[in-house]
Amino acid sequence: MPRTQFVVRYDFRAPGASPAQRQELYGRSLEQAAYADEAGFDALMLSEHHASDDGYLPSPVPVAAAMAAVTERLPITISALLVNFYDPLRLAEELAVLDHLSKGRVSHTIGLGYRREEYALFDRPWSTRGADLEARIQTLLAAWTGEELTYEGRRVRVLPTPYSQPHPVLFYGGGTVAAARRAGRLGLHFQPQHGDPVLKDAYEQACREAGRAPGFTLLAPPGPANVFCSEDPAVFWERHGHHLLADATAYQEWHGDAASYVVDTSRTVEEMQAAGVYVVLEPDDLVERCRSGEIALVTAHPACGGLPAEPSWESLRLIGDRVMPALASRDGR
């Protein structure tokens, strides 16, 4: 049986946080990134959204650079990078520099974006967003060759070229057949928002039609979307469940009926506990669920909904200090 993967995710969504509280979340995330690197977690994940009242992370690239600076081996992924809101030449430069700073440890899942508010913020057209994104991706790929290219009628050249060759690892994300086909057509790997095998088939078919072998498809495994660990889950839910509920409610308001990996329509903390999309487990319970295969991916979310420092650190350290060593010992690692 494949071993459980352990990921630490940040989006910095914290409704009602003061500037000082928000700074503490960012500062804490760097300390926790260094801890996750040392403890043996498998990846750090950053997300991007804009025009969000709760402070959702709008600038993942500098955060990825900061995390790369305090880690040595841990892969970092930006998922998703909303490329339509960037100048592609400037983005090519920034990602190339980040690739050097991290020695190729930062990968990117490119996303189209699904909120009209974000397109309005940057004065980007909604109706042509798919074609616009494809054009920007093609510009990125051409820019990273280091050769001259024509962009908006000008001959330009972007340097330096990336550390990774031919470019940083790129996935395309989305929950539709159109997204799967776009990933295959552009020669990117594919990370669908949910585990429907139809999407993988559509991606692989598009790759073959484009004359290339299919890349990687990262299908989300079954199990909870967010995992927290506590010596007393009932107390955790009582004291901090409202942070998890705020996170789930905000995502539901954005997604509506659209397919997504995080789907929790709960309106109360009690409903959340029963739904099982966000789970709070004792260390031994989490170990057993991982060993049984019930949980194949543990996504820790230490700043979920502005979660305070004490329960945030408790959850992360219980996973890193108790759960992961217990699983490694049984597996002989």
Secondary structure, 3 states (H helix, E strand, C coil): CCCCEEEEEECCCCCCCCHHHHHHHHHHHHHHHHHHHHHCCCEEEECCCCCCCCCCCCCHHHHHHHHHHCCCCCCEEEEEECHHHCCHHHHHHHHHHHHHHCCCCEEEEECCCCCHHHHHHCCCCCCCHHHHHHHHHHHHHHHCCCCCEEECCEEECCCCCCCCCCCCCEEEEECCHHHHHHHHHHCCEEEECCCCHHHHHHHHHHHHHCCCCCCCECCCCCCCCEEEECCCHHHHHHHHHHHHHHHHHHHHHHHCCCCCCCCCCCCCHHHHHHHCCEEEECHHHHHHHHHHCCCCEEEECCCHHHCCHHHHHHHHHHHHHHHHHHHHHHHCC
